[in-house]
Amino acid sequence: MMNEPINVVVTGAAGQIAYSLLYMVAKGDVFGPSQPIILRLLDIPPMMGVLEGVVMELADCALPLLKEVIPTADPIVAFKDVSAAFLVGAMPRKQGMERKDLLSANVKIFKVQGEALDKYAKKDVKVLVVGNPANTNALICSKYAPSIPKENFTAMTRLDQNRAQAQIAAKVNVPIANVSNVIIWGNHSSTQFPDASHATVIVDGKPQPAIEAVKDGDWLRNVFVSTVQKRGAAVIAARKMSSAMSAAKAAADHMRDWFQGTPPNQFVSMGVVSDGSYGAPKGVVFSFPVTIKNGKWEIVQGLQNDDFAKEMLKITGKELEEEKVEAISIIEA
């Protein structure tokens, strides 16, 4: 049995990330094999020619679940009745740029998109912000969409989680599926804290704590953390462009779990509005471990963090508070 089609918007739809993401979404990887979709593709007017080519390619994929594709430069058309929003479009990070450099250009974009979501989207829309600085952009977006619950706005730290999982799998020499419950705390920036202290690795068919499987505490605190924190910059240095294929896969993973739920005994990392759990500052979008059931996420409680972890959470929390103040001052200037 096929369901009624849902409207899904992807912004920055003519860009690199969307080019990989649209195929995954349209073929059923995200919303499931029995959920038809209408894709609403938003980009700026100069990109409409490129977007037309993307629309042609989607048609040429002959995807049974894809009922309609609507390319547009008009936020009113893009956000109409959407149930899911992938907010990918933002000024991209270039070599040598830090997240703060992106703030002034991008918070204005997310104010406009928040207002459009508020007016035209479904009130239970699930919003994933991918465009950087993602955490603070998600916060601004939710601020300008007061009629949509705050918990419906999330920022993507799944790419960092996937990177961290891949690093541990490579270190222990196991398949990536054997690594679970790696956490990304805080901001999607170089202050984030990739944390393997609650992770599990299956070695020779037996689950064991990642700390025991890795057998190298110094590596976990230094090389591992630093590699994940700087992975985006390393990709830019090599590719001369920011992560696209891996970012698209992470966005698909994030939204799939949000719609379909997390596996038993597993949690995933999502940037969500902080309630102050684990000493994180309240009222910023902070990445926590969450479980998801029936479309609702819940922060995993009761994990014990050591002093090193607490200090790392404090650093990334402080950056998010500073970004919030800066973003609001830019918008209100």
Secondary structure, DSSP 4 states (H G I P E B T S, - for coil): -PPPPEEEEEESTTSHHHHHHHHHHHTTTTT-TT--EEEEEE--GGGHHHHHHHHHHHHHTT-TTEEEEEEES-HHHHTTTEEEEEE--SPPP-TT--HHHHHHHHHHHHHHHHHHHHHHS-TT-EEEE-SSSHHHHHHHHHHT-TTS-GGGEEE--HHHHHHHHHHHHHHHT--GGGEE--EEEB-SSTT-EEE-TT-EEEETTEEEEHHHHH--HHHHHTHHHHHHHTHHHHHHHHHSS---HHHHHHHHHHHHHHHH-PPTT--EEEEEE--SGGGPPTTSEEEEEEEEETTEEEE---PPP-HHHHHHHHHHHHHHHHHHHHHHHHHH-
